[in-house]
Amino acid sequence: MSGHDPRPPLDAGIDLAECQRRIGHRFRDPALLVAALTHASGAQHRLASNERLEFLGDSILGFLVCERLYRTFPDSLEGDLTRIKSVVVSRETCSRISEQLQLIDFLIVGKGLSVHNRAVPTSVLSDLFESLVAAIYLDGGMEAVRPLVERMLVPEIDKVVSGEMGSNHKSLLQQWSQRDFGVTPTYEVVGEAGPDHSKSFHVSAQIGGRSYAPAWGRNKKEAEQRAASNALVELRSETAGPEMPGE
């Protein structure tokens, strides 16, 4: 064990009071807040950054969203709940919440990462929100962090369920595929079942030469939407943000 204090200095040159006002929690231990705001590039060593907090915050966020979905939708199957959660607890959503709260104003970074022109990777903003979730939990317990999660993520759940976001998985997959791979997804029927008047289809989404986990649907349109959802889940689990100084 080394003898250094892993906590970052409290005199970080940021407005901690304003940050606490935006997230709606006053810290008993401000060092936790500073740690949550400190990117690895701005820390003296990685234990003083928000990496460990991000690890914890991801699980806390997932638990609270799963609990909310479980209680809110008692008639929904596990697969349906998983699809909603994959959109709500995603890098894109967490990054957008950081932007909504303007947390970039308080991000502590090194010289290699500019925040003045807002050129901050999505992964950094996502990690920032998850780190704050963990910091609030450590400072005040689950009931302290629940209000922030419900305030910011329940509207995201409502959007997914109402179809304003996430339900059109084919559209989202097309945007992702064209942006990252420069091609349009295609869909292949890999199986069929049932009589002609009530046939179900097993469809797989394909991007380039890669096929993703197929999904069943009561018609081709429904099967393609579910196949696109499966592809999005896989892509989100695999996507890693750009390497930043200190990572």
ZADO-1210 file (C-alpha; in nm, 4 decimals, padded with zeros to 6 digits):
<atoms>
<atom x="00.0000" y="00.0000" z="00.0000" code="MET" pos="1"/>
<atom x="00.1276" y="00.3452" z="-00.0858" code="SER" pos="2"/>
<atom x="00.1133" y="00.6228" z="00.1678" code="GLY" pos="3"/>
<atom x="-00.0542" y="00.8865" z="-00.0493" code="HIS" pos="4"/>
<atom x="-00.4067" y="01.0160" z="00.0013" code="ASP" pos="5"/>
<atom x="-00.6118" y="00.9035" z="-00.3017" code="PRO" pos="6"/>
<atom x="-00.8570" y="01.1890" z="-00.2679" code="ARG" pos="7"/>
<atom x="-00.8181" y="01.4935" z="-00.4963" code="PRO" pos="8"/>
<atom x="-00.7638" y="01.8347" z="-00.3347" code="PRO" pos="9"/>
<atom x="-01.0778" y="02.0258" z="-00.2422" code="LEU" pos="10"/>
<atom x="-00.9379" y="02.3509" z="-00.3809" code="ASP" pos="11"/>
<atom x="-01.0114" y="02.2557" z="-00.7400" code="ALA" pos="12"/>
<atom x="-01.1081" y="02.6032" z="-00.8635" code="GLY" pos="13"/>
<atom x="-01.4707" y="02.5115" z="-00.9360" code="ILE" pos="14"/>
<atom x="-01.8002" y="02.6321" z="-00.7922" code="ASP" pos="15"/>
<atom x="-01.8983" y="02.3350" z="-00.5776" code="LEU" pos="16"/>
<atom x="-02.2025" y="02.5155" z="-00.4385" code="ALA" pos="17"/>
<atom x="-02.3482" y="02.5703" z="-00.7852" code="GLU" pos="18"/>
<atom x="-02.2735" y="02.2112" z="-00.8843" code="CYS" pos="19"/>
<atom x="-02.4587" y="02.0838" z="-00.5783" code="GLN" pos="20"/>
<atom x="-02.7514" y="02.3122" z="-00.6577" code="ARG" pos="21"/>
<atom x="-02.7805" y="02.1689" z="-01.0095" code="ARG" pos="22"/>
<atom x="-02.7746" y="01.8074" z="-00.9007" code="ILE" pos="23"/>
<atom x="-02.9937" y="01.8706" z="-00.5969" code="GLY" pos="24"/>
<atom x="-02.7713" y="01.7268" z="-00.3257" code="HIS" pos="25"/>
<atom x="-02.5562" y="01.8979" z="-00.0632" code="ARG" pos="26"/>
<atom x="-02.2556" y="01.6839" z="00.0220" code="PHE" pos="27"/>
<atom x="-02.1520" y="01.6120" z="00.3761" code="ARG" pos="28"/>
<atom x="-01.8156" y="01.5079" z="00.2316" code="ASP" pos="29"/>
<atom x="-01.7269" y="01.7522" z="-00.0504" code="PRO" pos="30"/>
<atom x="-01.4211" y="01.5418" z="-00.1360" code="ALA" pos="31"/>
<atom x="-01.6575" y="01.2845" z="-00.2882" code="LEU" pos="32"/>
<atom x="-01.8014" y="01.5491" z="-00.5179" code="LEU" pos="33"/>
<atom x="-01.4579" y="01.6654" z="-00.6290" code="VAL" pos="34"/>
<atom x="-01.3525" y="01.3074" z="-00.6966" code="ALA" pos="35"/>
<atom x="-01.6625" y="01.2531" z="-00.9111" code="ALA" pos="36"/>
<atom x="-01.5783" y="01.5610" z="-01.1161" code="LEU" pos="37"/>
<atom x="-01.2136" y="01.4693" z="-01.1734" code="THR" pos="38"/>
<atom x="-01.1239" y="01.3034" z="-01.5013" code="HIS" pos="39"/>
<atom x="-00.8139" y="01.0837" z="-01.5055" code="ALA" pos="40"/>
<atom x="-00.6318" y="01.3441" z="-01.7159" code="SER" pos="41"/>
<atom x="-00.6773" y="01.6010" z="-01.4370" code="GLY" pos="42"/>
<atom x="-00.5797" y="01.3770" z="-01.1454" code="ALA" pos="43"/>
<atom x="-00.2375" y="01.3332" z="-00.9902" code="GLN" pos="44"/>
<atom x="-00.2919" y="00.9582" z="-01.0093" code="HIS" pos="45"/>
<atom x="-00.5796" y="00.7409" z="-01.1264" code="ARG" pos="46"/>
<atom x="-00.7063" y="00.6613" z="-00.7765" code="LEU" pos="47"/>
<atom x="-00.7787" y="01.0327" z="-00.7415" code="ALA" pos="48"/>
<atom x="-00.9972" y="01.0327" z="-01.0545" code="SER" pos="49"/>
<atom x="-01.3613" y="00.9378" z="-01.0999" code="ASN" pos="50"/>
<atom x="-01.2883" y="00.5971" z="-01.2561" code="GLU" pos="51"/>
<atom x="-01.3760" y="00.3898" z="-00.9495" code="ARG" pos="52"/>
<atom x="-01.6858" y="00.5999" z="-00.8847" code="LEU" pos="53"/>
<atom x="-01.7989" y="00.5494" z="-01.2434" code="GLU" pos="54"/>
<atom x="-01.7695" y="00.1735" z="-01.1943" code="PHE" pos="55"/>
<atom x="-01.9970" y="00.1894" z="-00.8903" code="LEU" pos="56"/>
<atom x="-02.2343" y="00.4461" z="-01.0341" code="GLY" pos="57"/>
<atom x="-02.3070" y="00.2359" z="-01.3406" code="ASP" pos="58"/>
<atom x="-02.4405" y="-00.0449" z="-01.1204" code="SER" pos="59"/>
<atom x="-02.6391" y="00.1883" z="-00.8946" code="ILE" pos="60"/>
<atom x="-02.7983" y="00.3550" z="-01.1952" code="LEU" pos="61"/>
<atom x="-02.8847" y="00.0190" z="-01.3480" code="GLY" pos="62"/>
<atom x="-03.0395" y="-00.1038" z="-01.0240" code="PHE" pos="63"/>
<atom x="-03.2577" y="00.2034" z="-00.9746" code="LEU" pos="64"/>
<atom x="-03.3817" y="00.1987" z="-01.3330" code="VAL" pos="65"/>
<atom x="-03.4508" y="-00.1761" z="-01.3191" code="CYS" pos="66"/>
<atom x="-03.6379" y="-00.1347" z="-00.9924" code="GLU" pos="67"/>
<atom x="-03.8462" y="00.1448" z="-01.1429" code="ARG" pos="68"/>
<atom x="-03.9257" y="-00.0595" z="-01.4531" code="LEU" pos="69"/>
<atom x="-04.0120" y="-00.3675" z="-01.2469" code="TYR" pos="70"/>
<atom x="-04.2602" y="-00.1749" z="-01.0316" code="ARG" pos="71"/>
<atom x="-04.4053" y="00.0405" z="-01.3100" code="THR" pos="72"/>
<atom x="-04.4654" y="-00.2316" z="-01.5682" code="PHE" pos="73"/>
<atom x="-04.5816" y="-00.5454" z="-01.3805" code="PRO" pos="74"/>
<atom x="-04.7185" y="-00.7042" z="-01.6994" code="ASP" pos="75"/>
<atom x="-04.4051" y="-00.6578" z="-01.9119" code="SER" pos="76"/>
<atom x="-04.1778" y="-00.9502" z="-01.9905" code="LEU" pos="77"/>
<atom x="-03.8071" y="-00.9567" z="-01.9039" code="GLU" pos="78"/>
<atom x="-03.7055" y="-00.8990" z="-02.2653" code="GLY" pos="79"/>
<atom x="-03.9229" y="-00.5884" z="-02.2959" code="ASP" pos="80"/>
<atom x="-03.7860" y="-00.4446" z="-01.9716" code="LEU" pos="81"/>
<atom x="-03.4309" y="-00.5163" z="-02.0866" code="THR" pos="82"/>
<atom x="-03.4867" y="-00.3299" z="-02.4127" code="ARG" pos="83"/>
<atom x="-03.6164" y="-00.0236" z="-02.2283" code="ILE" pos="84"/>
<atom x="-03.3288" y="-00.0332" z="-01.9817" code="LYS" pos="85"/>
<atom x="-03.0703" y="-00.0631" z="-02.2606" code="SER" pos="86"/>
<atom x="-03.1863" y="00.2714" z="-02.4001" code="VAL" pos="87"/>
<atom x="-03.2360" y="00.4484" z="-02.0674" code="VAL" pos="88"/>
<atom x="-02.9091" y="00.3370" z="-01.9054" code="VAL" pos="89"/>
<atom x="-02.6882" y="00.4027" z="-02.2051" code="SER" pos="90"/>
<atom x="-02.3853" y="00.6160" z="-02.2764" code="ARG" pos="91"/>
<atom x="-02.5945" y="00.8417" z="-02.4973" code="GLU" pos="92"/>
<atom x="-02.8559" y="00.9044" z="-02.2282" code="THR" pos="93"/>
<atom x="-02.6061" y="00.9630" z="-01.9462" code="CYS" pos="94"/>
<atom x="-02.4063" y="01.1990" z="-02.1675" code="SER" pos="95"/>
<atom x="-02.7207" y="01.3926" z="-02.2572" code="ARG" pos="96"/>
<atom x="-02.8110" y="01.4269" z="-01.8889" code="ILE" pos="97"/>
<atom x="-02.4657" y="01.5686" z="-01.8150" code="SER" pos="98"/>
<atom x="-02.5282" y="01.8206" z="-02.0903" code="GLU" pos="99"/>
<atom x="-02.8733" y="01.9068" z="-01.9555" code="GLN" pos="100"/>
<atom x="-02.7259" y="01.9719" z="-01.6107" code="LEU" pos="101"/>
<atom x="-02.4312" y="02.1540" z="-01.7711" code="GLN" pos="102"/>
<atom x="-02.1923" y="01.9461" z="-01.5621" code="LEU" pos="103"/>
<atom x="-01.9136" y="02.0276" z="-01.8044" code="ILE" pos="104"/>
<atom x="-01.8825" y="02.3580" z="-01.6166" code="ASP" pos="105"/>
<atom x="-01.7371" y="02.1625" z="-01.3237" code="PHE" pos="106"/>
<atom x="-01.5348" y="01.8930" z="-01.5000" code="LEU" pos="107"/>
<atom x="-01.1746" y="01.8814" z="-01.3817" code="ILE" pos="108"/>
<atom x="-00.9458" y="01.7797" z="-01.6669" code="VAL" pos="109"/>
<atom x="-00.5815" y="01.7938" z="-01.7690" code="GLY" pos="110"/>
<atom x="-00.4293" y="02.0080" z="-02.0395" code="LYS" pos="111"/>
<atom x="-00.4865" y="01.7418" z="-02.3039" code="GLY" pos="112"/>
<atom x="-00.8651" y="01.7704" z="-02.2847" code="LEU" pos="113"/>
<atom x="-01.0358" y="02.0971" z="-02.3743" code="SER" pos="114"/>
<atom x="-01.3677" y="02.1864" z="-02.2152" code="VAL" pos="115"/>
<atom x="-01.3830" y="02.5496" z="-02.3200" code="HIS" pos="116"/>
<atom x="-01.5156" y="02.4666" z="-02.6663" code="ASN" pos="117"/>
<atom x="-01.7271" y="02.1779" z="-02.5313" code="ARG" pos="118"/>
<atom x="-01.5217" y="01.9286" z="-02.7378" code="ALA" pos="119"/>
<atom x="-01.5617" y="01.6555" z="-02.4760" code="VAL" pos="120"/>
<atom x="-01.6229" y="01.2923" z="-02.5802" code="PRO" pos="121"/>
<atom x="-01.9579" y="01.1345" z="-02.5034" code="THR" pos="122"/>
<atom x="-01.7850" y="00.8706" z="-02.2899" code="SER" pos="123"/>
<atom x="-01.6370" y="01.1356" z="-02.0585" code="VAL" pos="124"/>
<atom x="-01.9741" y="01.3059" z="-02.0062" code="LEU" pos="125"/>
<atom x="-02.1431" y="00.9709" z="-01.9484" code="SER" pos="126"/>
<atom x="-01.8817" y="00.8684" z="-01.6919" code="ASP" pos="127"/>
<atom x="-01.9246" y="01.2045" z="-01.5216" code="LEU" pos="128"/>
<atom x="-02.2938" y="01.1491" z="-01.4540" code="PHE" pos="129"/>
<atom x="-02.2416" y="00.7921" z="-01.3359" code="GLU" pos="130"/>
<atom x="-01.9622" y="00.9080" z="-01.1054" code="SER" pos="131"/>
<atom x="-02.1890" y="01.1681" z="-00.9495" code="LEU" pos="132"/>
<atom x="-02.4548" y="00.9034" z="-00.8906" code="VAL" pos="133"/>
<atom x="-02.1989" y="00.6955" z="-00.6992" code="ALA" pos="134"/>
<atom x="-02.0690" y="00.9947" z="-00.5043" code="ALA" pos="135"/>
<atom x="-02.4183" y="01.0896" z="-00.3893" code="ILE" pos="136"/>
<atom x="-02.4853" y="00.7280" z="-00.2914" code="TYR" pos="137"/>
<atom x="-02.1666" y="00.7096" z="-00.0836" code="LEU" pos="138"/>
<atom x="-02.2454" y="01.0439" z="00.0765" code="ASP" pos="139"/>
<atom x="-02.6096" y="00.9858" z="00.1626" code="GLY" pos="140"/>
<atom x="-02.7220" y="00.6368" z="00.0656" code="GLY" pos="141"/>
<atom x="-02.9706" y="00.5132" z="-00.1910" code="MET" pos="142"/>
<atom x="-03.2480" y="00.7477" z="-00.0813" code="GLU" pos="143"/>
<atom x="-03.0175" y="01.0444" z="-00.1425" code="ALA" pos="144"/>
<atom x="-02.9430" y="00.9441" z="-00.5012" code="VAL" pos="145"/>
<atom x="-03.2938" y="00.8271" z="-00.5930" code="ARG" pos="146"/>
<atom x="-03.4411" y="01.1803" z="-00.6437" code="PRO" pos="147"/>
<atom x="-03.1726" y="01.2723" z="-00.9008" code="LEU" pos="148"/>
<atom x="-03.2174" y="00.9466" z="-01.0914" code="VAL" pos="149"/>
<atom x="-03.5950" y="00.9784" z="-01.0936" code="GLU" pos="150"/>
<atom x="-03.5824" y="01.3457" z="-01.1942" code="ARG" pos="151"/>
<atom x="-03.3504" y="01.2840" z="-01.4884" code="MET" pos="152"/>
<atom x="-03.4284" y="00.9277" z="-01.5989" code="LEU" pos="153"/>
<atom x="-03.8005" y="00.8773" z="-01.5455" code="VAL" pos="154"/>
<atom x="-03.8681" y="01.1200" z="-01.8347" code="PRO" pos="155"/>
<atom x="-03.6314" y="00.9091" z="-02.0454" code="GLU" pos="156"/>
<atom x="-03.8305" y="00.5978" z="-01.9563" code="ILE" pos="157"/>
<atom x="-04.1507" y="00.7755" z="-02.0528" code="ASP" pos="158"/>
<atom x="-04.0018" y="00.8726" z="-02.3895" code="LYS" pos="159"/>
<atom x="-03.9067" y="00.5152" z="-02.4680" code="VAL" pos="160"/>
<atom x="-04.2454" y="00.3780" z="-02.3677" code="VAL" pos="161"/>
<atom x="-04.4411" y="00.6472" z="-02.5506" code="SER" pos="162"/>
<atom x="-04.2395" y="00.5926" z="-02.8660" code="GLY" pos="163"/>
<atom x="-04.0742" y="00.9353" z="-02.8744" code="GLU" pos="164"/>
<atom x="-03.7323" y="00.7733" z="-02.8529" code="MET" pos="165"/>
<atom x="-03.5964" y="00.4250" z="-02.8782" code="GLY" pos="166"/>
<atom x="-03.9058" y="00.2384" z="-02.9949" code="SER" pos="167"/>
<atom x="-03.8082" y="00.2936" z="-03.3599" code="ASN" pos="168"/>
<atom x="-03.5033" y="00.0744" z="-03.3264" code="HIS" pos="169"/>
<atom x="-03.4603" y="00.0448" z="-03.7036" code="LYS" pos="170"/>
<atom x="-03.4223" y="00.4211" z="-03.7370" code="SER" pos="171"/>
<atom x="-03.1719" y="00.4357" z="-03.4506" code="LEU" pos="172"/>
<atom x="-02.9734" y="00.1451" z="-03.5923" code="LEU" pos="173"/>
<atom x="-02.9644" y="00.3066" z="-03.9350" code="GLN" pos="174"/>
<atom x="-02.8299" y="00.6298" z="-03.7878" code="GLN" pos="175"/>
<atom x="-02.5663" y="00.4407" z="-03.5894" code="TRP" pos="176"/>
<atom x="-02.4658" y="00.2234" z="-03.8843" code="SER" pos="177"/>
<atom x="-02.4343" y="00.5092" z="-04.1308" code="GLN" pos="178"/>
<atom x="-02.2412" y="00.7205" z="-03.8812" code="ARG" pos="179"/>
<atom x="-01.9928" y="00.4558" z="-03.7667" code="ASP" pos="180"/>
<atom x="-01.9751" y="00.2141" z="-04.0599" code="PHE" pos="181"/>
<atom x="-02.0904" y="00.4134" z="-04.3602" code="GLY" pos="182"/>
<atom x="-02.3494" y="00.1538" z="-04.4642" code="VAL" pos="183"/>
<atom x="-02.7217" y="00.0935" z="-04.4232" code="THR" pos="184"/>
<atom x="-02.8369" y="-00.2091" z="-04.2184" code="PRO" pos="185"/>
<atom x="-03.0161" y="-00.4917" z="-04.3928" code="THR" pos="186"/>
<atom x="-03.2487" y="-00.7560" z="-04.2516" code="TYR" pos="187"/>
<atom x="-03.2593" y="-01.1276" z="-04.3307" code="GLU" pos="188"/>
<atom x="-03.5355" y="-01.3723" z="-04.2477" code="VAL" pos="189"/>
<atom x="-03.3521" y="-01.6663" z="-04.0907" code="VAL" pos="190"/>
<atom x="-03.6583" y="-01.8659" z="-03.9935" code="GLY" pos="191"/>
<atom x="-04.0357" y="-01.8918" z="-04.0024" code="GLU" pos="192"/>
<atom x="-04.2916" y="-02.0711" z="-03.7889" code="ALA" pos="193"/>
<atom x="-04.6635" y="-02.1266" z="-03.7796" code="GLY" pos="194"/>
<atom x="-04.9371" y="-02.1656" z="-04.0430" code="PRO" pos="195"/>
<atom x="-04.9578" y="-01.9309" z="-04.3405" code="ASP" pos="196"/>
<atom x="-05.2430" y="-01.7288" z="-04.1897" code="HIS" pos="197"/>
<atom x="-05.0532" y="-01.6748" z="-03.8604" code="SER" pos="198"/>
<atom x="-04.6859" y="-01.6961" z="-03.9442" code="LYS" pos="199"/>
<atom x="-04.4060" y="-01.5672" z="-03.7196" code="SER" pos="200"/>
<atom x="-04.0692" y="-01.4561" z="-03.8550" code="PHE" pos="201"/>
<atom x="-03.7165" y="-01.4880" z="-03.7184" code="HIS" pos="202"/>
<atom x="-03.5100" y="-01.1956" z="-03.8480" code="VAL" pos="203"/>
<atom x="-03.1474" y="-01.0919" z="-03.8080" code="SER" pos="204"/>
<atom x="-03.0075" y="-00.7416" z="-03.8596" code="ALA" pos="205"/>
<atom x="-02.6890" y="-00.7210" z="-04.0641" code="GLN" pos="206"/>
<atom x="-02.4302" y="-00.4462" z="-04.0940" code="ILE" pos="207"/>
<atom x="-02.1698" y="-00.5076" z="-04.3573" code="GLY" pos="208"/>
<atom x="-02.0713" y="-00.8712" z="-04.3251" code="GLY" pos="209"/>
<atom x="-02.1805" y="-00.9065" z="-03.9642" code="ARG" pos="210"/>
<atom x="-02.5070" y="-01.0552" z="-03.8427" code="SER" pos="211"/>
<atom x="-02.6549" y="-00.9748" z="-03.5012" code="TYR" pos="212"/>
<atom x="-02.8741" y="-01.1832" z="-03.2715" code="ALA" pos="213"/>
<atom x="-03.2044" y="-01.2609" z="-03.4471" code="PRO" pos="214"/>
<atom x="-03.5474" y="-01.1919" z="-03.3012" code="ALA" pos="215"/>
<atom x="-03.8969" y="-01.3318" z="-03.3507" code="TRP" pos="216"/>
<atom x="-04.1948" y="-01.1206" z="-03.4488" code="GLY" pos="217"/>
<atom x="-04.5586" y="-01.1777" z="-03.5381" code="ARG" pos="218"/>
<atom x="-04.4818" y="-01.0163" z="-03.8739" code="ASN" pos="219"/>
<atom x="-04.1696" y="-00.9075" z="-04.0596" code="LYS" pos="220"/>
<atom x="-04.2017" y="-00.5463" z="-03.9459" code="LYS" pos="221"/>
<atom x="-04.2161" y="-00.6398" z="-03.5771" code="GLU" pos="222"/>
<atom x="-03.9337" y="-00.8926" z="-03.6159" code="ALA" pos="223"/>
<atom x="-03.7120" y="-00.6327" z="-03.7861" code="GLU" pos="224"/>
<atom x="-03.7724" y="-00.3818" z="-03.5051" code="GLN" pos="225"/>
<atom x="-03.6769" y="-00.6403" z="-03.2442" code="ARG" pos="226"/>
<atom x="-03.3742" y="-00.7508" z="-03.4468" code="ALA" pos="227"/>
<atom x="-03.2613" y="-00.3882" z="-03.4674" code="ALA" pos="228"/>
<atom x="-03.3041" y="-00.3618" z="-03.0901" code="SER" pos="229"/>
<atom x="-03.0814" y="-00.6672" z="-03.0418" code="ASN" pos="230"/>
<atom x="-02.8159" y="-00.5140" z="-03.2669" code="ALA" pos="231"/>
<atom x="-02.8269" y="-00.1860" z="-03.0737" code="LEU" pos="232"/>
<atom x="-02.7804" y="-00.3698" z="-02.7429" code="VAL" pos="233"/>
<atom x="-02.4722" y="-00.5473" z="-02.8809" code="GLU" pos="234"/>
<atom x="-02.3263" y="-00.2309" z="-03.0294" code="LEU" pos="235"/>
<atom x="-02.3756" y="-00.0348" z="-02.7078" code="ARG" pos="236"/>
<atom x="-02.2053" y="-00.3049" z="-02.5034" code="SER" pos="237"/>
<atom x="-01.9070" y="-00.3068" z="-02.7359" code="GLU" pos="238"/>
<atom x="-01.8619" y="00.0625" z="-02.7971" code="THR" pos="239"/>
<atom x="-01.5707" y="00.2145" z="-02.6074" code="ALA" pos="240"/>
<atom x="-01.5056" y="00.5859" z="-02.5937" code="GLY" pos="241"/>
<atom x="-01.1891" y="00.7446" z="-02.7354" code="PRO" pos="242"/>
<atom x="-00.8785" y="00.7065" z="-02.5270" code="GLU" pos="243"/>
<atom x="-00.8170" y="01.0181" z="-02.3216" code="MET" pos="244"/>
<atom x="-00.4966" y="01.1412" z="-02.1620" code="PRO" pos="245"/>
<atom x="-00.4458" y="00.9573" z="-01.8342" code="GLY" pos="246"/>
<atom x="-00.6655" y="00.6581" z="-01.9334" code="GLU" pos="247"/>
</atoms>
